[in-house]
Amino acid sequence: MNDGEKRLVEFHKGISGSFFSFLFNAIFKADSENMAKLKLAFPQEVEAVRRFRSEDNYWQTLEQEYML
């Protein structure tokens, strides 16, 4: 689990700080052009959201890894 994935789990659990809460809200709302810009600065977080949206069982895997 990389830092971006850890932060995504913390965001979903409501325990991330305000910066990452605002960041993940922005990532989830971004169009493709703005997503590309966000990925330049926050590649792990953007990739985690992309995988969350598109891969089966990705979220379950993250939750399990976070508990370890």
ABEGO torsion letter per residue (X at the ends): XBAAAAAAAAAAAGABBAAAAAAAAAAAABBAAAAAAAAAABAAAAAAAAAAAABBGAAAAAAAAAAX
